[in-house]
Amino acid sequence: MGRPRQFDEQDAVNSATELFWRRGYYATSVRDLGDALKLTPSSLYRTFTDKHTLFLRALDHYRSTDSAQAEQRLDTGGRPVCEVLREWMLWLITCPAGGEPGRGCFVVNTATELGTTDDQIHQRTEAAFEVTRRALRSVLVEGRARGELSGGPGLDDAVELLFTTVLGLRVRERAGHDLDRLTAAIDVAIRALGPTVCANND
């Protein structure tokens, strides 16, 4: 028999997030979800309607957590922006959320797996990417206002450079690529921002 209806839905969403994140959407069956959430298929459908709806709940949960972490780690607190950016990107590939190497980013994994085939999911992944872009823009604007960045690409180009680097890092981290090579890529991206601040990282 399934659990009583009063079980903690948020705990169930947390468990579903872990499972979807680890296995992906298509490789996760309703039976897998039932086992992880300790629910019968009928109880799962009664609570979450279907697998797709539960996946959207899981993705939204991850997005809120990931955005909060990014906001916290990209808060310069008066520190040099290149130092903050470098530490954040290194954290993305060495201390992934959940503490399990090789998982990558749930949003990036989802965008890679489902692409533009699902409008609801596509809207969510694009919204998450835009949050990252805005956070990067804010840090770069702060750095330029403080005179830490000079030369280098224009603001829009710099945002896209870092954003693309971040996505590539998340994919390569999941693929198990060598940490030294990923760190080298981070340093190249940081140096491209401008010689004034990069001089502090050479």
C-alpha positions in Angstrom: 0.0 0.0 0.0 1.1 3.6 -0.6 1.9 6.0 2.1 -0.9 8.1 3.6 -1.8 11.2 1.7 -0.3 13.4 4.5 3.3 12.5 3.6 5.7 15.4 3.1 5.4 16.5 -0.5 8.6 18.6 -0.4 10.6 15.6 0.8 9.2 13.6 -2.1 10.2 16.4 -4.5 13.7 16.4 -3.0 14.0 12.7 -3.6 12.6 13.0 -7.1 15.1 15.8 -7.8 18.0 13.6 -6.8 16.8 10.7 -9.0 16.1 12.8 -12.1 19.4 14.6 -11.6 21.3 11.4 -11.5 19.5 9.5 -14.2 17.8 12.0 -16.5 14.2 12.3 -17.5 13.8 9.4 -20.0 15.9 6.9 -18.0 13.8 7.4 -14.8 10.6 5.3 -14.9 7.5 5.8 -12.8 8.4 2.6 -11.0 11.9 4.1 -10.2 10.1 7.2 -8.8 7.7 5.1 -6.7 10.6 3.2 -5.2 12.6 6.3 -4.4 9.5 8.2 -3.0 8.0 5.0 -1.4 4.8 5.6 -3.2 2.7 3.2 -5.3 2.1 4.4 -8.9 -1.5 5.3 -8.0 -0.4 7.4 -5.0 2.2 9.1 -7.2 -0.3 10.0 -9.9 -2.8 11.1 -7.3 -0.3 13.5 -5.8 1.7 14.7 -8.7 -0.6 13.9 -11.7 2.2 12.4 -13.8 5.9 12.0 -14.3 6.2 15.1 -16.4 4.6 17.3 -13.7 6.8 15.8 -11.0 9.9 16.5 -13.2 8.8 20.2 -13.5 8.5 20.4 -9.7 11.9 18.8 -9.3 13.5 21.2 -11.9 11.9 24.2 -10.2 13.2 23.0 -6.8 16.7 22.7 -8.2 16.6 26.1 -9.9 15.6 27.9 -6.7 18.5 26.2 -4.8 21.1 26.7 -7.5 20.2 30.3 -8.0 20.5 31.0 -4.3 23.9 29.4 -4.2 25.1 31.4 -7.2 23.8 34.6 -5.8 25.7 34.0 -2.5 28.9 32.9 -4.2 28.9 35.8 -6.7 28.5 38.4 -4.0 31.9 40.1 -4.1 31.7 41.7 -0.6 34.3 44.2 -1.9 36.7 41.4 -3.1 38.3 41.6 -6.6 35.7 40.4 -9.2 38.2 38.1 -10.9 38.9 36.4 -7.6 35.2 35.9 -7.0 34.5 34.7 -10.5 37.4 32.2 -10.5 36.5 30.8 -7.1 32.9 30.3 -8.2 33.8 28.6 -11.4 36.3 26.3 -9.6 33.6 25.5 -7.1 31.3 24.5 -9.9 33.7 21.7 -11.0 35.1 20.7 -7.6 32.2 21.0 -5.2 29.0 20.1 -7.2 25.7 20.4 -5.3 24.9 17.1 -3.7 28.6 16.4 -3.2 28.7 13.8 -5.9 31.3 14.3 -8.7 30.2 13.7 -12.3 26.6 14.8 -11.9 27.0 18.1 -13.7 24.2 20.7 -13.4 20.6 19.5 -13.5 19.5 22.4 -15.6 22.4 21.9 -18.1 21.8 18.2 -18.2 18.1 18.7 -18.8 18.7 21.3 -21.6 21.1 18.8 -23.2 18.7 15.9 -23.0 15.5 17.6 -23.9 16.6 20.6 -25.9 13.7 22.5 -27.4 11.4 19.4 -27.6 9.4 20.4 -24.5 8.2 24.0 -24.2 7.6 24.0 -20.5 11.0 22.6 -19.8 12.7 24.8 -22.4 11.2 27.9 -20.7 12.5 26.8 -17.3 16.1 26.1 -18.5 16.2 29.3 -20.5 15.0 31.2 -17.4 17.7 29.6 -15.3 20.3 30.5 -17.9 19.1 34.1 -17.9 19.5 34.2 -14.1 23.2 33.2 -14.6 23.7 35.8 -17.3 22.3 38.5 -15.1 24.4 37.5 -12.1 27.5 37.6 -14.3 26.6 40.9 -15.8 26.2 42.4 -12.3 29.6 41.2 -11.2 31.3 42.6 -14.4 29.5 45.9 -14.1 30.7 46.2 -10.5 34.3 45.3 -11.6 34.3 48.0 -14.3 32.8 50.6 -12.0 35.6 49.9 -9.5 38.2 50.1 -12.3 39.3 46.5 -12.0 38.5 45.6 -15.6 40.1 47.5 -18.5 40.3 46.4 -22.1 39.0 43.0 -23.0 35.6 42.4 -24.7 32.6 44.6 -24.4 30.2 43.9 -21.5 27.7 41.8 -23.5 30.5 39.8 -25.1 32.2 39.3 -21.7 28.9 38.0 -20.3 28.5 35.5 -23.1 32.1 34.4 -22.9 31.8 33.6 -19.2 28.3 32.1 -19.6 29.5 29.7 -22.4 32.6 28.8 -20.3 30.4 28.0 -17.3 28.1 25.7 -19.4 31.1 24.0 -20.9 32.6 23.5 -17.5 29.4 21.8 -16.2 29.3 19.4 -19.2 33.0 18.6 -19.0 32.8 18.1 -15.2 30.1 15.5 -15.7 32.2 13.8 -18.4 35.0 13.4 -15.9 37.5 15.6 -17.7 40.8 16.5 -16.0 40.6 19.2 -13.4 43.9 20.8 -14.4 42.6 21.3 -17.9 39.3 22.8 -16.7 41.2 25.1 -14.4 43.4 26.2 -17.3 40.2 27.1 -19.3 38.9 29.1 -16.4 42.1 31.1 -16.1 42.1 31.8 -19.9 38.5 33.1 -19.6 39.4 35.3 -16.6 42.4 36.7 -18.3 40.3 37.7 -21.3 38.3 40.0 -19.1 41.0 42.7 -19.0 44.7 43.1 -18.0 44.1 45.3 -14.9 42.5 42.6 -12.8 44.1 39.7 -14.5 47.5 40.9 -13.4 46.5 39.8 -9.9 45.9 36.2 -11.0 49.1 35.6 -13.0 
